[in-house]
Amino acid sequence: MRRCYEAVLERDADGWTVRFPQLGDFVTFGKTREEALDEASDLLRLILAERVEKGDELPSQEHVVECVSVSVEVSLEDAERTHFMTQREAADLLGVSPSRVSALVSSGRLTSRRFEGRNLVSVQSVNAYLASPRKSGRPRKGNYLAFA
């Protein structure tokens, strides 16, 4: 019986890797693409022969893999953006409200930058704030006026 399964070929520094998604974690290698495909054929034959011999059902030959090209523009600003988080993310990480994050930004305790119309908080400043010692409770107000 002839069976056909999709194989995923990936090139790396040492050659080619081939895996069969329908068959689980089986992987084989080759220094060249052709060698990897030959090894893949041998592996597939062994896997299927073992299952036939045991009387096991053969895996479905359905389409499970698709290779598509995804194109994006990437800039230095995109790279810099990875070092910032939303105020909501900062609030969740710090265990405070988003308005408290805004107050920390306004006071200079956290740094922020505008990306595409949104103020984002520096990951580095959030980590530094987390590492800094803080007193528990509500911060004291500055100068209180004494009433007589």
N, CA, C and O atoms as CSV, one atom per row, in Angstrom:
chain,resi,resn,atom,element,x,y,z
A,1,MET,N,N,0.846,-1.174,0.000
A,1,MET,CA,C,0.000,0.000,0.000
A,1,MET,C,C,0.891,1.236,0.000
A,1,MET,O,O,1.927,1.264,0.663
A,2,ARG,N,N,0.491,2.230,-0.727
A,2,ARG,CA,C,1.242,3.483,-0.778
A,2,ARG,C,C,0.579,4.486,0.149
A,2,ARG,O,O,-0.633,4.693,0.092
A,3,ARG,N,N,1.385,5.108,1.003
A,3,ARG,CA,C,0.910,6.143,1.919
A,3,ARG,C,C,1.762,7.389,1.713
A,3,ARG,O,O,2.958,7.297,1.437
A,4,CYS,N,N,1.133,8.556,1.850
A,4,CYS,CA,C,1.832,9.828,1.638
A,4,CYS,C,C,1.572,10.745,2.837
A,4,CYS,O,O,0.425,11.015,3.190
A,5,TYR,N,N,2.658,11.216,3.451
A,5,TYR,CA,C,2.565,12.113,4.604
A,5,TYR,C,C,3.392,13.361,4.339
A,5,TYR,O,O,4.420,13.315,3.663
A,6,GLU,N,N,2.924,14.469,4.882
A,6,GLU,CA,C,3.660,15.718,4.738
A,6,GLU,C,C,4.902,15.687,5.617
A,6,GLU,O,O,4.864,15.234,6.761
A,7,ALA,N,N,6.000,16.178,5.060
A,7,ALA,CA,C,7.256,16.278,5.796
A,7,ALA,C,C,7.656,17.743,5.852
A,7,ALA,O,O,7.504,18.480,4.878
A,8,VAL,N,N,8.167,18.154,7.000
A,8,VAL,CA,C,8.648,19.521,7.163
A,8,VAL,C,C,10.165,19.477,7.135
A,8,VAL,O,O,10.796,18.826,7.968
A,9,LEU,N,N,10.743,20.178,6.167
A,9,LEU,CA,C,12.195,20.256,6.039
A,9,LEU,C,C,12.667,21.609,6.551
A,9,LEU,O,O,12.118,22.650,6.189
A,10,GLU,N,N,13.688,21.579,7.396
A,10,GLU,CA,C,14.252,22.816,7.915
A,10,GLU,C,C,15.765,22.758,7.763
A,10,GLU,O,O,16.407,21.762,8.097
A,11,ARG,N,N,16.310,23.847,7.252
A,11,ARG,CA,C,17.753,23.927,7.086
A,11,ARG,C,C,18.359,24.584,8.315
A,11,ARG,O,O,17.823,25.561,8.838
A,12,ASP,N,N,19.481,24.039,8.772
A,12,ASP,CA,C,20.213,24.661,9.873
A,12,ASP,C,C,21.707,24.646,9.539
A,12,ASP,O,O,22.082,24.309,8.416
A,13,ALA,N,N,22.543,25.000,10.480
A,13,ALA,CA,C,23.976,25.104,10.226
A,13,ALA,C,C,24.604,23.759,9.872
A,13,ALA,O,O,25.601,23.721,9.151
A,14,ASP,N,N,24.043,22.659,10.364
A,14,ASP,CA,C,24.618,21.330,10.134
A,14,ASP,C,C,24.011,20.580,8.963
A,14,ASP,O,O,24.501,19.506,8.616
A,15,GLY,N,N,22.977,21.098,8.348
A,15,GLY,CA,C,22.339,20.399,7.238
A,15,GLY,C,C,20.837,20.599,7.268
A,15,GLY,O,O,20.350,21.720,7.411
A,16,TRP,N,N,20.099,19.485,7.129
A,16,TRP,CA,C,18.639,19.536,7.038
A,16,TRP,C,C,18.007,18.622,8.068
A,16,TRP,O,O,18.515,17.537,8.350
A,17,THR,N,N,16.894,19.069,8.626
A,17,THR,CA,C,16.100,18.283,9.562
A,17,THR,C,C,14.747,18.018,8.912
A,17,THR,O,O,14.179,18.900,8.267
A,18,VAL,N,N,14.237,16.809,9.083
A,18,VAL,CA,C,12.935,16.451,8.529
A,18,VAL,C,C,12.084,15.856,9.649
A,18,VAL,O,O,12.544,15.016,10.423
A,19,ARG,N,N,10.834,16.310,9.715
A,19,ARG,CA,C,9.892,15.744,10.681
A,19,ARG,C,C,8.549,15.546,9.995
A,19,ARG,O,O,8.232,16.206,9.005
A,20,PHE,N,N,7.766,14.618,10.548
A,20,PHE,CA,C,6.434,14.309,10.040
A,20,PHE,C,C,5.415,14.713,11.102
A,20,PHE,O,O,5.259,13.990,12.086
A,21,PRO,N,N,4.719,15.831,10.947
A,21,PRO,CA,C,3.776,16.299,11.977
A,21,PRO,C,C,2.690,15.289,12.337
A,21,PRO,O,O,2.282,15.222,13.497
A,22,GLN,N,N,2.214,14.507,11.379
A,22,GLN,CA,C,1.143,13.545,11.651
A,22,GLN,C,C,1.617,12.364,12.490
A,22,GLN,O,O,0.802,11.643,13.065
A,23,LEU,N,N,2.937,12.163,12.562
A,23,LEU,CA,C,3.460,10.962,13.212
A,23,LEU,C,C,4.084,11.222,14.579
A,23,LEU,O,O,4.650,10.306,15.177
A,24,GLY,N,N,3.997,12.420,15.075
A,24,GLY,CA,C,4.538,12.703,16.402
A,24,GLY,C,C,5.935,13.294,16.364
A,24,GLY,O,O,6.241,14.145,15.529
A,25,ASP,N,N,6.782,12.831,17.280
A,25,ASP,CA,C,8.097,13.442,17.499
A,25,ASP,C,C,9.226,12.819,16.691
A,25,ASP,O,O,10.393,13.041,17.017
A,26,PHE,N,N,8.930,12.064,15.669
A,26,PHE,CA,C,9.985,11.445,14.877
A,26,PHE,C,C,10.683,12.488,14.013
A,26,PHE,O,O,10.037,13.266,13.311
A,27,VAL,N,N,12.028,12.490,14.079
A,27,VAL,CA,C,12.830,13.451,13.328
A,27,VAL,C,C,14.018,12.724,12.733
A,27,VAL,O,O,14.540,11.786,13.335
A,28,THR,N,N,14.445,13.144,11.567
A,28,THR,CA,C,15.655,12.608,10.960
A,28,THR,C,C,16.466,13.754,10.367
A,28,THR,O,O,15.977,14.879,10.255
A,29,PHE,N,N,17.704,13.462,9.989
A,29,PHE,CA,C,18.630,14.507,9.548
A,29,PHE,C,C,19.373,14.077,8.292
A,29,PHE,O,O,19.402,12.898,7.938
A,30,GLY,N,N,19.972,15.058,7.625
A,30,GLY,CA,C,20.858,14.805,6.501
A,30,GLY,C,C,21.728,16.017,6.255
A,30,GLY,O,O,21.311,17.150,6.493
A,31,LYS,N,N,22.945,15.777,5.773
A,31,LYS,CA,C,23.837,16.907,5.489
A,31,LYS,C,C,23.353,17.703,4.284
A,31,LYS,O,O,23.546,18.917,4.215
A,32,THR,N,N,22.727,17.016,3.338
A,32,THR,CA,C,22.152,17.684,2.170
A,32,THR,C,C,20.642,17.468,2.191
A,32,THR,O,O,20.132,16.615,2.918
A,33,ARG,N,N,19.947,18.244,1.392
A,33,ARG,CA,C,18.494,18.110,1.301
A,33,ARG,C,C,18.121,16.706,0.814
A,33,ARG,O,O,17.212,16.073,1.351
A,34,GLU,N,N,18.830,16.235,-0.204
A,34,GLU,CA,C,18.546,14.915,-0.777
A,34,GLU,C,C,18.796,13.809,0.241
A,34,GLU,O,O,18.003,12.874,0.357
A,35,GLU,N,N,19.907,13.918,0.983
A,35,GLU,CA,C,20.216,12.920,2.008
A,35,GLU,C,C,19.132,12.923,3.094
A,35,GLU,O,O,18.717,11.863,3.564
A,36,ALA,N,N,18.684,14.096,3.483
A,36,ALA,CA,C,17.630,14.199,4.498
A,36,ALA,C,C,16.335,13.566,4.001
A,36,ALA,O,O,15.656,12.876,4.762
A,37,LEU,N,N,15.981,13.791,2.728
A,37,LEU,CA,C,14.762,13.188,2.177
A,37,LEU,C,C,14.877,11.677,2.071
A,37,LEU,O,O,13.896,10.969,2.299
A,38,ASP,N,N,16.062,11.165,1.729
A,38,ASP,CA,C,16.274,9.709,1.704
A,38,ASP,C,C,16.095,9.126,3.104
A,38,ASP,O,O,15.443,8.097,3.278
A,39,GLU,N,N,16.685,9.798,4.104
A,39,GLU,CA,C,16.551,9.353,5.487
A,39,GLU,C,C,15.082,9.415,5.927
A,39,GLU,O,O,14.606,8.548,6.660
A,40,ALA,N,N,14.378,10.448,5.471
A,40,ALA,CA,C,12.964,10.598,5.815
A,40,ALA,C,C,12.143,9.451,5.235
A,40,ALA,O,O,11.251,8.924,5.900
A,41,SER,N,N,12.443,9.066,3.999
A,41,SER,CA,C,11.737,7.931,3.382
A,41,SER,C,C,11.958,6.655,4.182
A,41,SER,O,O,11.019,5.898,4.428
A,42,ASP,N,N,13.207,6.417,4.588
A,42,ASP,CA,C,13.515,5.223,5.388
A,42,ASP,C,C,12.783,5.268,6.725
A,42,ASP,O,O,12.211,4.267,7.155
A,43,LEU,N,N,12.799,6.425,7.382
A,43,LEU,CA,C,12.123,6.577,8.671
A,43,LEU,C,C,10.628,6.339,8.532
A,43,LEU,O,O,10.038,5.611,9.330
A,44,LEU,N,N,10.014,6.943,7.530
A,44,LEU,CA,C,8.580,6.783,7.315
A,44,LEU,C,C,8.235,5.314,7.079
A,44,LEU,O,O,7.266,4.803,7.641
A,45,ARG,N,N,9.025,4.640,6.252
A,45,ARG,CA,C,8.790,3.215,5.973
A,45,ARG,C,C,8.866,2.399,7.265
A,45,ARG,O,O,8.025,1.528,7.488
A,46,LEU,N,N,9.860,2.665,8.120
A,46,LEU,CA,C,10.011,1.927,9.374
A,46,LEU,C,C,8.839,2.176,10.336
A,46,LEU,O,O,8.316,1.243,10.946
A,47,ILE,N,N,8.444,3.423,10.459
A,47,ILE,CA,C,7.338,3.770,11.356
A,47,ILE,C,C,6.052,3.074,10.921
A,47,ILE,O,O,5.357,2.459,11.730
A,48,LEU,N,N,5.748,3.183,9.622
A,48,LEU,CA,C,4.506,2.594,9.115
A,48,LEU,C,C,4.548,1.070,9.148
A,48,LEU,O,O,3.538,0.436,9.452
A,49,ALA,N,N,5.710,0.466,8.837
A,49,ALA,CA,C,5.840,-0.998,8.858
A,49,ALA,C,C,5.612,-1.527,10.274
A,49,ALA,O,O,4.970,-2.562,10.453
A,50,GLU,N,N,6.131,-0.828,11.272
A,50,GLU,CA,C,5.946,-1.251,12.657
A,50,GLU,C,C,4.470,-1.197,13.043
A,50,GLU,O,O,3.968,-2.089,13.727
A,51,ARG,N,N,3.789,-0.162,12.607
A,51,ARG,CA,C,2.359,-0.038,12.938
A,51,ARG,C,C,1.527,-1.100,12.230
A,51,ARG,O,O,0.597,-1.658,12.812
A,52,VAL,N,N,1.869,-1.381,10.958
A,52,VAL,CA,C,1.153,-2.416,10.209
A,52,VAL,C,C,1.364,-3.771,10.885
A,52,VAL,O,O,0.421,-4.546,11.042
A,53,GLU,N,N,2.614,-4.051,11.285
A,53,GLU,CA,C,2.943,-5.324,11.917
A,53,GLU,C,C,2.182,-5.505,13.238
A,53,GLU,O,O,1.760,-6.615,13.562
A,54,LYS,N,N,2.008,-4.425,13.991
A,54,LYS,CA,C,1.282,-4.488,15.263
A,54,LYS,C,C,-0.231,-4.481,15.062
A,54,LYS,O,O,-0.984,-4.735,16.002
A,55,GLY,N,N,-0.681,-4.190,13.834
A,55,GLY,CA,C,-2.114,-4.111,13.569
A,55,GLY,C,C,-2.708,-2.774,13.963
A,55,GLY,O,O,-3.929,-2.633,14.036
A,56,ASP,N,N,-1.844,-1.776,14.223
A,56,ASP,CA,C,-2.316,-0.440,14.591
A,56,ASP,C,C,-2.863,0.285,13.371
A,56,ASP,O,O,-2.472,0.017,12.235
A,57,GLU,N,N,-3.763,1.194,13.633
A,57,GLU,CA,C,-4.310,2.035,12.568
A,57,GLU,C,C,-3.240,3.031,12.131
A,57,GLU,O,O,-2.513,3.576,12.962
A,58,LEU,N,N,-3.149,3.263,10.836
A,58,LEU,CA,C,-2.179,4.232,10.321
A,58,LEU,C,C,-2.736,5.645,10.484
A,58,LEU,O,O,-3.940,5.863,10.353
A,59,PRO,N,N,-1.861,6.595,10.769
A,59,PRO,CA,C,-2.312,7.980,10.942
A,59,PRO,C,C,-2.969,8.528,9.678
A,59,PRO,O,O,-2.664,8.109,8.562
A,60,SER,N,N,-3.862,9.459,9.883
A,60,SER,CA,C,-4.534,10.117,8.767
A,60,SER,C,C,-3.527,10.819,7.879
A,60,SER,O,O,-2.506,11.320,8.348
A,61,GLN,N,N,-3.829,10.847,6.589
A,61,GLN,CA,C,-2.951,11.520,5.634
A,61,GLN,C,C,-3.435,12.928,5.330
A,61,GLN,O,O,-3.054,13.515,4.318
A,62,GLU,N,N,-4.276,13.473,6.208
A,62,GLU,CA,C,-4.853,14.788,5.962
A,62,GLU,C,C,-3.779,15.874,5.928
A,62,GLU,O,O,-2.680,15.714,6.460
A,63,HIS,N,N,-4.132,16.964,5.295
A,63,HIS,CA,C,-3.240,18.122,5.173
A,63,HIS,C,C,-3.122,18.802,6.532
A,63,HIS,O,O,-4.122,19.275,7.073
A,64,VAL,N,N,-1.892,18.859,7.101
A,64,VAL,CA,C,-1.707,19.457,8.420
A,64,VAL,C,C,-0.657,20.567,8.444
A,64,VAL,O,O,-0.524,21.275,9.443
A,65,VAL,N,N,0.082,20.720,7.358
A,65,VAL,CA,C,1.157,21.702,7.334
A,65,VAL,C,C,0.981,22.601,6.124
A,65,VAL,O,O,0.647,22.142,5.031
A,66,GLU,N,N,1.210,23.880,6.336
A,66,GLU,CA,C,1.194,24.811,5.219
A,66,GLU,C,C,2.339,25.787,5.413
A,66,GLU,O,O,2.542,26.312,6.508
A,67,CYS,N,N,3.057,26.018,4.387
A,67,CYS,CA,C,4.162,26.968,4.453
A,67,CYS,C,C,3.747,28.223,3.694
A,67,CYS,O,O,3.409,28.167,2.512
A,68,VAL,N,N,3.778,29.351,4.391
A,68,VAL,CA,C,3.416,30.617,3.760
A,68,VAL,C,C,4.511,31.633,4.053
A,68,VAL,O,O,5.245,31.505,5.033
A,69,SER,N,N,4.611,32.616,3.217
A,69,SER,CA,C,5.549,33.707,3.449
A,69,SER,C,C,4.795,34.856,4.103
A,69,SER,O,O,3.705,35.225,3.665
A,70,VAL,N,N,5.378,35.413,5.144
A,70,VAL,CA,C,4.793,36.545,5.842
A,70,VAL,C,C,5.777,37.694,5.721
A,70,VAL,O,O,6.946,37.567,6.083
A,71,SER,N,N,5.292,38.814,5.209
A,71,SER,CA,C,6.159,39.957,4.957
A,71,SER,C,C,5.780,41.110,5.879
A,71,SER,O,O,4.603,41.447,6.010
A,72,VAL,N,N,6.775,41.711,6.513
A,72,VAL,CA,C,6.541,42.871,7.381
A,72,VAL,C,C,7.645,43.896,7.152
A,72,VAL,O,O,8.748,43.569,6.715
A,73,GLU,N,N,7.318,45.127,7.455
A,73,GLU,CA,C,8.319,46.187,7.499
A,73,GLU,C,C,8.788,46.258,8.941
A,73,GLU,O,O,7.962,46.217,9.853
A,74,VAL,N,N,10.070,46.363,9.169
A,74,VAL,CA,C,10.592,46.482,10.523
A,74,VAL,C,C,11.585,47.635,10.554
A,74,VAL,O,O,12.399,47.809,9.648
A,75,SER,N,N,11.491,48.422,11.633
A,75,SER,CA,C,12.345,49.604,11.747
A,75,SER,C,C,13.064,49.594,13.085
A,75,SER,O,O,12.797,48.753,13.943
A,76,LEU,N,N,13.966,50.528,13.249
A,76,LEU,CA,C,14.655,50.683,14.519
A,76,LEU,C,C,13.657,51.009,15.622
A,76,LEU,O,O,13.819,50.562,16.758
A,77,GLU,N,N,12.621,51.787,15.294
A,77,GLU,CA,C,11.588,52.107,16.286
A,77,GLU,C,C,10.861,50.835,16.741
A,77,GLU,O,O,10.515,50.709,17.916
A,78,ASP,N,N,10.629,49.894,15.819
A,78,ASP,CA,C,10.008,48.622,16.195
A,78,ASP,C,C,10.901,47.867,17.185
A,78,ASP,O,O,10.412,47.277,18.148
A,79,ALA,N,N,12.204,47.893,16.936
A,79,ALA,CA,C,13.145,47.226,17.835
A,79,ALA,C,C,13.135,47.899,19.205
A,79,ALA,O,O,13.155,47.219,20.231
A,80,GLU,N,N,13.103,49.225,19.225
A,80,GLU,CA,C,13.071,49.959,20.488
A,80,GLU,C,C,11.768,49.690,21.236
A,80,GLU,O,O,11.764,49.643,22.467
A,81,ARG,N,N,10.675,49.515,20.520
A,81,ARG,CA,C,9.354,49.273,21.099
A,81,ARG,C,C,9.343,48.017,21.962
A,81,ARG,O,O,8.562,47.923,22.908
A,82,THR,N,N,10.201,47.051,21.645
A,82,THR,CA,C,10.231,45.812,22.413
A,82,THR,C,C,10.717,46.020,23.846
A,82,THR,O,O,10.575,45.123,24.677
A,83,HIS,N,N,11.286,47.187,24.149
A,83,HIS,CA,C,11.773,47.489,25.495
A,83,HIS,C,C,10.752,48.284,26.310
A,83,HIS,O,O,11.078,48.836,27.361
A,84,PHE,N,N,9.507,48.335,25.812
A,84,PHE,CA,C,8.449,49.085,26.483
A,84,PHE,C,C,7.207,48.211,26.611
A,84,PHE,O,O,7.028,47.246,25.868
A,85,MET,N,N,6.351,48.569,27.570
A,85,MET,CA,C,5.102,47.838,27.773
A,85,MET,C,C,3.973,48.838,27.976
A,85,MET,O,O,4.208,50.014,28.255
A,86,THR,N,N,2.753,48.355,27.834
A,86,THR,CA,C,1.599,49.229,28.046
A,86,THR,C,C,1.483,49.562,29.534
A,86,THR,O,O,2.049,48.877,30.386
A,87,GLN,N,N,0.742,50.619,29.821
A,87,GLN,CA,C,0.529,50.988,31.219
A,87,GLN,C,C,-0.252,49.888,31.942
A,87,GLN,O,O,-0.014,49.643,33.124
A,88,ARG,N,N,-1.162,49.236,31.263
A,88,ARG,CA,C,-1.926,48.131,31.856
A,88,ARG,C,C,-0.978,46.982,32.213
A,88,ARG,O,O,-1.084,46.409,33.297
A,89,GLU,N,N,-0.049,46.640,31.304
A,89,GLU,CA,C,0.918,45.576,31.594
A,89,GLU,C,C,1.801,45.962,32.784
A,89,GLU,O,O,2.070,45.135,33.655
A,90,ALA,N,N,2.246,47.210,32.817
A,90,ALA,CA,C,3.062,47.688,33.942
A,90,ALA,C,C,2.266,47.617,35.247
A,90,ALA,O,O,2.789,47.196,36.278
A,91,ALA,N,N,1.005,48.031,35.194
A,91,ALA,CA,C,0.152,47.995,36.386
A,91,ALA,C,C,0.002,46.562,36.891
A,91,ALA,O,O,0.109,46.316,38.093
A,92,ASP,N,N,-0.242,45.624,35.995
A,92,ASP,CA,C,-0.388,44.222,36.388
A,92,ASP,C,C,0.896,43.689,37.015
A,92,ASP,O,O,0.860,42.975,38.017
A,93,LEU,N,N,2.018,44.040,36.422
A,93,LEU,CA,C,3.309,43.580,36.922
A,93,LEU,C,C,3.626,44.180,38.292
A,93,LEU,O,O,4.167,43.501,39.165
A,94,LEU,N,N,3.288,45.440,38.469
A,94,LEU,CA,C,3.572,46.129,39.728
A,94,LEU,C,C,2.513,45.884,40.804
A,94,LEU,O,O,2.737,46.164,41.981
A,95,GLY,N,N,1.367,45.363,40.392
A,95,GLY,CA,C,0.286,45.132,41.339
A,95,GLY,C,C,-0.386,46.421,41.780
A,95,GLY,O,O,-0.825,46.546,42.924
A,96,VAL,N,N,-0.464,47.384,40.858
A,96,VAL,CA,C,-1.096,48.674,41.143
A,96,VAL,C,C,-2.101,48.970,40.032
A,96,VAL,O,O,-2.239,48.198,39.083
A,97,SER,N,N,-2.794,50.091,40.161
A,97,SER,CA,C,-3.760,50.477,39.127
A,97,SER,C,C,-3.052,51.220,38.000
A,97,SER,O,O,-1.961,51.752,38.204
A,98,PRO,N,N,-3.659,51.264,36.806
A,98,PRO,CA,C,-3.080,52.035,35.712
A,98,PRO,C,C,-2.923,53.519,36.066
A,98,PRO,O,O,-1.984,54.170,35.608
A,99,SER,N,N,-3.837,54.049,36.877
A,99,SER,CA,C,-3.706,55.452,37.266
A,99,SER,C,C,-2.480,55.653,38.155
A,99,SER,O,O,-1.846,56.707,38.107
A,100,ARG,N,N,-2.144,54.652,38.965
A,100,ARG,CA,C,-0.921,54.738,39.780
A,100,ARG,C,C,0.309,54.706,38.882
A,100,ARG,O,O,1.292,55.392,39.160
A,101,VAL,N,N,0.269,53.926,37.818
A,101,VAL,CA,C,1.377,53.899,36.860
A,101,VAL,C,C,1.525,55.278,36.225
A,101,VAL,O,O,2.641,55.774,36.073
A,102,SER,N,N,0.405,55.899,35.854
A,102,SER,CA,C,0.447,57.260,35.295
A,102,SER,C,C,1.080,58.228,36.286
A,102,SER,O,O,1.868,59.089,35.895
A,103,ALA,N,N,0.742,58.095,37.565
A,103,ALA,CA,C,1.317,58.962,38.588
A,103,ALA,C,C,2.817,58.716,38.726
A,103,ALA,O,O,3.587,59.661,38.895
A,104,LEU,N,N,3.233,57.460,38.654
A,104,LEU,CA,C,4.660,57.138,38.739
A,104,LEU,C,C,5.426,57.684,37.542
A,104,LEU,O,O,6.576,58.102,37.675
A,105,VAL,N,N,4.789,57.681,36.369
A,105,VAL,CA,C,5.402,58.269,35.173
A,105,VAL,C,C,5.514,59.784,35.350
A,105,VAL,O,O,6.559,60.371,35.068
A,106,SER,N,N,4.438,60.410,35.817
A,106,SER,CA,C,4.424,61.864,36.019
A,106,SER,C,C,5.476,62.301,37.032
A,106,SER,O,O,6.080,63.363,36.880
A,107,SER,N,N,5.699,61.486,38.066
A,107,SER,CA,C,6.672,61.842,39.098
A,107,SER,C,C,8.107,61.539,38.680
A,107,SER,O,O,9.052,61.925,39.367
A,108,GLY,N,N,8.269,60.840,37.542
A,108,GLY,CA,C,9.611,60.504,37.081
A,108,GLY,C,C,10.153,59.191,37.614
A,108,GLY,O,O,11.286,58.822,37.307
A,109,ARG,N,N,9.360,58.478,38.410
A,109,ARG,CA,C,9.814,57.182,38.952
A,109,ARG,C,C,9.818,56.105,37.869
A,109,ARG,O,O,10.598,55.154,37.927
A,110,LEU,N,N,8.943,56.267,36.889
A,110,LEU,CA,C,8.929,55.378,35.719
A,110,LEU,C,C,9.118,56.247,34.481
A,110,LEU,O,O,8.667,57.391,34.439
A,111,THR,N,N,9.787,55.693,33.478
A,111,THR,CA,C,9.963,56.448,32.236
A,111,THR,C,C,9.013,55.909,31.177
A,111,THR,O,O,8.695,54.720,31.138
A,112,SER,N,N,8.575,56.816,30.327
A,112,SER,CA,C,7.670,56.398,29.257
A,112,SER,C,C,8.092,57.058,27.959
A,112,SER,O,O,8.871,58.012,27.945
A,113,ARG,N,N,7.567,56.534,26.885
A,113,ARG,CA,C,7.840,57.066,25.555
A,113,ARG,C,C,6.600,56.845,24.700
A,113,ARG,O,O,5.850,55.890,24.904
A,114,ARG,N,N,6.402,57.724,23.760
A,114,ARG,CA,C,5.235,57.652,22.879
A,114,ARG,C,C,5.580,56.847,21.629
A,114,ARG,O,O,6.542,57.157,20.927
A,115,PHE,N,N,4.797,55.826,21.363
A,115,PHE,CA,C,4.915,55.005,20.155
A,115,PHE,C,C,3.547,54.972,19.500
A,115,PHE,O,O,2.567,54.558,20.119
A,116,GLU,N,N,3.480,55.403,18.265
A,116,GLU,CA,C,2.236,55.359,17.485
A,116,GLU,C,C,1.050,55.891,18.279
A,116,GLU,O,O,-0.025,55.290,18.283
A,117,GLY,N,N,1.250,57.010,18.943
A,117,GLY,CA,C,0.161,57.660,19.660
A,117,GLY,C,C,-0.149,57.097,21.030
A,117,GLY,O,O,-1.104,57.539,21.668
A,118,ARG,N,N,0.631,56.131,21.504
A,118,ARG,CA,C,0.397,55.526,22.820
A,118,ARG,C,C,1.617,55.743,23.705
A,118,ARG,O,O,2.752,55.562,23.265
A,119,ASN,N,N,1.379,56.130,24.950
A,119,ASN,CA,C,2.465,56.234,25.916
A,119,ASN,C,C,2.744,54.855,26.486
A,119,ASN,O,O,1.870,54.228,27.084
A,120,LEU,N,N,3.957,54.397,26.297
A,120,LEU,CA,C,4.360,53.094,26.805
A,120,LEU,C,C,5.426,53.291,27.875
A,120,LEU,O,O,6.167,54.273,27.852
A,121,VAL,N,N,5.496,52.351,28.811
A,121,VAL,CA,C,6.389,52.441,29.955
A,121,VAL,C,C,7.614,51.555,29.709
A,121,VAL,O,O,7.503,50.436,29.209
A,122,SER,N,N,8.768,52.081,30.069
A,122,SER,CA,C,10.024,51.356,29.902
A,122,SER,C,C,10.064,50.121,30.803
A,122,SER,O,O,9.810,50.215,32.003
A,123,VAL,N,N,10.383,48.970,30.221
A,123,VAL,CA,C,10.519,47.729,30.985
A,123,VAL,C,C,11.633,47.893,32.017
A,123,VAL,O,O,11.506,47.442,33.155
A,124,GLN,N,N,12.716,48.538,31.614
A,124,GLN,CA,C,13.846,48.740,32.515
A,124,GLN,C,C,13.434,49.558,33.744
A,124,GLN,O,O,13.838,49.233,34.861
A,125,SER,N,N,12.636,50.612,33.552
A,125,SER,CA,C,12.225,51.429,34.698
A,125,SER,C,C,11.262,50.659,35.598
A,125,SER,O,O,11.292,50.837,36.815
A,126,VAL,N,N,10.413,49.811,35.031
A,126,VAL,CA,C,9.506,48.985,35.842
A,126,VAL,C,C,10.323,48.004,36.677
A,126,VAL,O,O,10.049,47.823,37.864
A,127,ASN,N,N,11.325,47.370,36.067
A,127,ASN,CA,C,12.168,46.428,36.809
A,127,ASN,C,C,12.946,47.139,37.914
A,127,ASN,O,O,13.089,46.607,39.015
A,128,ALA,N,N,13.446,48.337,37.622
A,128,ALA,CA,C,14.170,49.107,38.635
A,128,ALA,C,C,13.236,49.485,39.785
A,128,ALA,O,O,13.630,49.430,40.950
A,129,TYR,N,N,12.000,49.869,39.458
A,129,TYR,CA,C,11.027,50.229,40.495
A,129,TYR,C,C,10.703,49.015,41.363
A,129,TYR,O,O,10.597,49.132,42.584
A,130,LEU,N,N,10.545,47.851,40.733
A,130,LEU,CA,C,10.268,46.625,41.479
A,130,LEU,C,C,11.416,46.290,42.437
A,130,LEU,O,O,11.187,45.789,43.538
A,131,ALA,N,N,12.643,46.567,42.012
A,131,ALA,CA,C,13.814,46.234,42.817
A,131,ALA,C,C,14.089,47.266,43.917
A,131,ALA,O,O,14.858,46.994,44.840
A,132,SER,N,N,13.474,48.435,43.826
A,132,SER,CA,C,13.752,49.490,44.802
A,132,SER,C,C,12.950,49.271,46.080
A,132,SER,O,O,11.826,48.771,46.041
A,133,PRO,N,N,13.546,49.654,47.228
A,133,PRO,CA,C,12.798,49.517,48.486
A,133,PRO,C,C,11.701,50.582,48.563
A,133,PRO,O,O,11.911,51.737,48.190
A,134,ARG,N,N,10.548,50.179,49.045
A,134,ARG,CA,C,9.430,51.107,49.184
A,134,ARG,C,C,8.774,50.882,50.531
A,134,ARG,O,O,8.743,49.764,51.045
A,135,LYS,N,N,8.259,51.943,51.089
A,135,LYS,CA,C,7.511,51.840,52.331
A,135,LYS,C,C,6.082,51.446,52.000
A,135,LYS,O,O,5.517,51.894,51.002
A,136,SER,N,N,5.513,50.619,52.834
A,136,SER,CA,C,4.122,50.236,52.603
A,136,SER,C,C,3.197,51.368,53.035
A,136,SER,O,O,3.572,52.224,53.836
A,137,GLY,N,N,2.022,51.357,52.509
A,137,GLY,CA,C,1.025,52.362,52.869
A,137,GLY,C,C,0.981,53.514,51.894
A,137,GLY,O,O,1.714,53.555,50.905
A,138,ARG,N,N,0.116,54.432,52.194
A,138,ARG,CA,C,-0.099,55.585,51.321
A,138,ARG,C,C,1.030,56.603,51.520
A,138,ARG,O,O,1.436,56.850,52.655
A,139,PRO,N,N,1.543,57.200,50.430
A,139,PRO,CA,C,2.588,58.202,50.581
A,139,PRO,C,C,2.068,59.425,51.323
A,139,PRO,O,O,0.904,59.800,51.183
A,140,ARG,N,N,2.928,60.034,52.103
A,140,ARG,CA,C,2.547,61.235,52.841
A,140,ARG,C,C,2.523,62.425,51.923
A,140,ARG,O,O,3.314,62.534,50.987
A,141,LYS,N,N,1.591,63.325,52.212
A,141,LYS,CA,C,1.536,64.582,51.469
A,141,LYS,C,C,2.621,65.489,52.006
A,141,LYS,O,O,3.074,65.332,53.139
A,142,GLY,N,N,3.026,66.423,51.200
A,142,GLY,CA,C,4.092,67.353,51.559
A,142,GLY,C,C,3.766,68.215,52.752
A,142,GLY,O,O,3.580,67.683,53.846
A,143,ASN,N,N,3.691,69.484,52.598
A,143,ASN,CA,C,3.487,70.430,53.692
A,143,ASN,C,C,2.013,70.470,54.079
A,143,ASN,O,O,1.151,70.827,53.277
A,144,TYR,N,N,1.751,70.101,55.308
A,144,TYR,CA,C,0.389,70.223,55.825
A,144,TYR,C,C,0.207,71.607,56.440
A,144,TYR,O,O,1.118,72.123,57.087
A,145,LEU,N,N,-0.885,72.168,56.256
A,145,LEU,CA,C,-1.180,73.472,56.863
A,145,LEU,C,C,-1.826,73.243,58.218
A,145,LEU,O,O,-2.783,72.479,58.350
A,146,ALA,N,N,-1.297,73.905,59.199
A,146,ALA,CA,C,-1.878,73.768,60.546
A,146,ALA,C,C,-2.939,74.817,60.731
A,146,ALA,O,O,-2.708,76.000,60.479
A,147,PHE,N,N,-4.097,74.391,61.168
A,147,PHE,CA,C,-5.198,75.322,61.420
A,147,PHE,C,C,-5.296,75.574,62.927
A,147,PHE,O,O,-5.267,74.645,63.734
A,148,ALA,N,N,-5.412,76.826,63.271
A,148,ALA,CA,C,-5.511,77.157,64.690
A,148,ALA,C,C,-6.938,77.376,65.124
A,148,ALA,O,O,-7.191,77.664,66.294
